[in-house]
Amino acid sequence: MTLRQQEYIRLAAFIAAFGSSYLTRSNNANINELLSTFNLTMEEISKICYIVEYITLIGASRIERITQEHKHIKMTYNEVIKNAADLFKVVEVDKNPVKSFALYVYLYRKGYFSYAHQFMYSFSCKDLSLLTGADIVSGKGVCRSISSMFTDICNQNGMEATNIPVKVNPKKFNDKITLCPIELKYENGNTLGESFGNILSFLAPYLPLGNHVTSHILYNGLKYDFDPTNDILLTEQYGKLFVSDSKKSYVTHDRIFGFVPYLLGQIDFNVKGIIGLRDIKLQTITHDEYIKAYRETLEMIKDNLDLFEKFYYDNKDKYYEIASTANNQHSMIKRYLPILPIK
């Protein structure tokens, strides 16, 4: 099965569900008379169609993962992650979560992980099921893409890392100190994806589920909560994650409902993430220790720019291979939410 074929399957289920719902509301006498000969009603058919649609939606993650393109992208992406982890070892940041974080933020923002040597935050990305880190390679992505690649690199280097869905209140998420000298670029243009993203941003504080994804790391008995999208460290108190340099800005864990984006294939969220509150009492480093390690990494970066350029060109062909294959998917209804039948 190919990506295009599985998209057609999902589109067919979507059309059947809404088509049957429309015919139910129209109450067409001819159709009802025809169905009565089979002891069926349009209401029953509509319910069946919606059940099939929901099964297709929830099963889309699995459906996509058995496609030829997904398998190929995953194999190539894993090679990129291994090479990135080796790079972190060469510059000796692989045993320090903060230094790994600082280096990752710099590299992804400068485009060292992207085929066009640039990365932009964009809602028009076409993320693959449970393989969202590959968005970075394609040059566009959102928070789940950015956190996923960092989580993958940390796991490759022997740290226990997982993606964590969190709920952010944008009005309280301010006054944060960012250390990376490279700003995150945002895609320009009034695209459909951007419009949808703006709507979601407006609704975010009122949604019952998480609206952001961060990276949670356990290493040497300490816990670290990083937000690589916003370039900040989070510290936990009373079940809330505070921006480390501010006691006003915070996000809250959404681990209990993390299986929802997992089922939709939006993040790779394992059982450890769901029961991750087991480490809630573990200590993290102080903000001053974080600043010190981060600034040491920035100095190291200045001395290794040629090494990073070499890393990019050594992996450029893999980047292009992933990006060109990923672009073959239609993603017409790829990440829509379930919509209830109109009565």
N, C-alpha and C positions, 0 to 999 in steps of 0.2 A: 504494500500500500504506500502511496505517496502522500505528501502533505496536501496537495490539491484535491486528491480523492477524498481524504478525510474531511476537508473543508466542505466539499459537496454533500457529504453525508449529513453533516451538522446543519447545513443550509436547508436540505430537504426536510429534516425533522422540524426545523424552525418554521418553514413555510406550511407544512402540514398542520402544525399546531395552531398557527394563527388563521390559516384558511378554514379549518374546521370550526374555530371559534366564531369567525365571521358568518359562516353558513348557519351556525346555531342561532345567532342573533337575527339573521335575516328571515328565519322560519319559512324557508321555501317549501311550498306545498308539494311540488313535483319530487323534490329530493326526499322529503319525508315519506311520501307514498312509496317511492322506490325502496327505501331502507326498510319500510315496514314489512316488505315481502321476505326479508331476511331476519325479521324480529330484532331489528336494530333501531336505535334513534341517533340523531346527530349529536345529542348531548353525550351519549356514551362514547361515540367515536372521538369527540373533542377531548374528553377526559383521557382516553387512551393515547391520543396524539400528544397531549401535554406530558403525560407520564414518560413517553418515549423521548420527548424533547429534553426533559430534565435528566433522564438517564444518559442521554447523549452529551448533555452539558457536563454533568459530573464525571462521566467516563471519558471526556475529551482529553484529559491529561494522559490517560493510558493509551487512547487511540493514537494520539500524536506521537507518543514515545515509541510506537512500533513502526513508524514510517521510515522509509529508507533515508530520507534527508536528515531526520532527527538523529538517527544512529550515527550517520556520517559526521554531523556537526558535533555531536557529543564526543566522539573519538578525537577529532581535531582539537576541540576546545580543551579536552583533558591534557593534550600535549602542550597547549599554550600555558595552562595552569602549572604543569610540571616545570616548564621552562621559567615561568615567573618565579616559582618557589626556589628554583636553583639560583636565579638572579639575587633573590633576597638573601640566600646563603652566602653568595660571593661577597656582598657588601656588608655581611654580618649583622643583619637586622632580624633574622629568622627566629631568634630566641628571645626577642623582645617585642611584645604585642604593640606597644606604643610606637616604637621605631618602624615596625612593619606597617602600622596604620599611617604614619606620616609619609613614608615612602609611597605607599599605594595611592594616597590622595594626590600626591604630586604627579605620579606617573599616569594615572587615568585622566586627570584633568589636562595634562600636556599631550594626551593622545598616544602615549607609548604602547597602549593596549588596543588601539583602534586602527583599522586598515588605512584610513585616510589621514592618520596621524593627528586626528582631532576628535574630541568628544563633546557632544552637546546634550543637555537635559531636554528630553522631548517626549511628549505623550503620544507621538505618532510611531513609536517603536513597535516592532513585531516580535515580541518575546516568545520564545519557545517554552513549552511546558516543562517545568522543573529544571530549566536550563537557562534561566534569565541572565546569568552572567555573560552569556554569549552576546547579549545586546551591546555590551561595552565594546566588543570586537567589531560590531557593525557600526559603531560610532554614535549611537543614540540609545537613550535609556532613561529610566526613572529610578526612584530610590531602591526598588527591589532589585534592579539590575546592578546598581552600584554596590549595594551591600552584598549581593550574592557572589560577585567575583572576589571580593575581599575575604568573605567567609571561606570560599573554595581554596584560596591561596593559603590561608591560615591552617586549614585542615591538612593540606598537602605538606605543610611544614611541621606537623605533629601537635598543633594546638587543637583543643576541643572547641570548635566554633559552630555556631548555628545562627540562622536568621531569626530575628525576633520581630513579630508585628507589634507595633505600638500605636497609641492614639495620641495625636499631637493637637493641641489647641493653638492655632497660629497666633492668636492675640497674645498668648503668654510665652510664645517661643521667640523671644527677642533678646537684644542686648548680649548676644553671645560673642565670645572672642574666638576668631578663627586665626590659625597660624600659617596656613599654607599661602605662599605668595601668589599662587595661581588661582584666579577666580573661576568658578564653574560657569561655563557658557550655556546660554539658553537659546533654543531654536527660535528664530523669528518666523513670522508668517502666520496668517490666520487659517490654520489647517483645521480639519474636523477633529483630529486628535487633540489639538490645542484647546479648541472650544470645549470639548468634553472634559479635558483636564481642568479648565477654569471652573466649569460647573461643579466638578468633584471637589475642588479646592473650597468653593463657597459652601458646599454641603458638608464638608469634612467634620466640622465640630459637632454636627448633629447626627452623624451616622453611628449606629451601635457598634460597629466593628472598627478595627484599626485602620488608619489611613497613612501609615508610614512604616518603613522597614529599616531596622538597624542590625548591627552585628554584635553578637554576644560571645565572649571568649572566656574560657577557663584555662589558666596556665599557672603552674607552680603554686597552686593553692590560692591564687588571686582571681578575681573576676574583673572583666573589662566590658563595658558597654560603649561601643563606638557608633557614631553616626557619620559614615564616610561621605554622605551627600552634603551635609552641612559642615563637615570638618570639625567635629566636637567630640569630647569625651563626656559621657553621662555617668553620674553617680547615683546610687539607689538609697533612698531613705523612705521608710514606712510604705514600701510597695510602689513608690513613685520614682521615676528617673529624672533627676535634676541635671541641668547643664552644669558642668563641674565648677564654673566660675560665677554661677548665679544661683540664688535660692528662690528666684521668682519664676524662672522659666522651667517647665517640666513637661514630660510626657508620661503616660501610664502604660503599664504592660497590657498586652492583649493576647496573652499566651493561650488562654482558655479557648478563644475563638480562632486561634491560628490555623485550625484545620480547614477553615472556609477558603482562604486564599490557596491553601495547599491543594484542596480538591479541585479548584479552578486552575491549578497548575501555575499559579503566579509566583510562588516561592517554594523552595525546597525546605520544608519545615518538619523536622523529625520528632520522634517521641520525646527526646530529651528537651526539645524546645517547649513542648506542651507541659511537661512536668518540671520545667526548669526552675520553678520557685524553690526547689530543694537547695539551691545555692544562694538564696536571698540573704543569708547571714554572712556570707564570705566577704572578706575585705577587698577593697580596691586601693589603688595608689592615690596619693594626694594630688591636688591640682598642681602644686609646685613640682612634684616629681614628673608629672605628665609634661609640663612646660619644658623642663630641662631635657628630657629624652627627645622630645619633638624637635627642639632647637638644635640638638646635637645631630639629628638626622638631616636637617636642612643644610648644615655645614658639610656633611658627608655628600649630599646630593651635588653640591657645587663642584666637588672633586671627581665626580663620576659621570658627568654628562656624556662623555664619549662612549662609556660603557652602556648607557641607556640607549643611545642612538644605535649602537651595534645590536643591542637586544631587539630593538624595533625592526631593523632590517633583516635580522635573522628569522624573525617570525612573521614578516609582512605577507609572505605567500599563504601562510596558514590563516591569517586575518582575512585576506581576500577570499579564500576558499569558504570560510564560514559565512562571510557577509553575502557572497553571491548565492550560496545555497539557501540561506535564510530568506532572501528576497523572493524566492519562488513561492512562498506561501501567500495565500490571498488574505487571510485574516479578516474577512468581511464581517464575521460575527464572532470573532475569536474570544473576546473577553466581555461579552454582554452578560448582564445579570438575569436571573429567572424573572419572567414577567407573568403574572397571574392572568388567567382567562378573563375577558371582559364579560360580565354577566348582562 
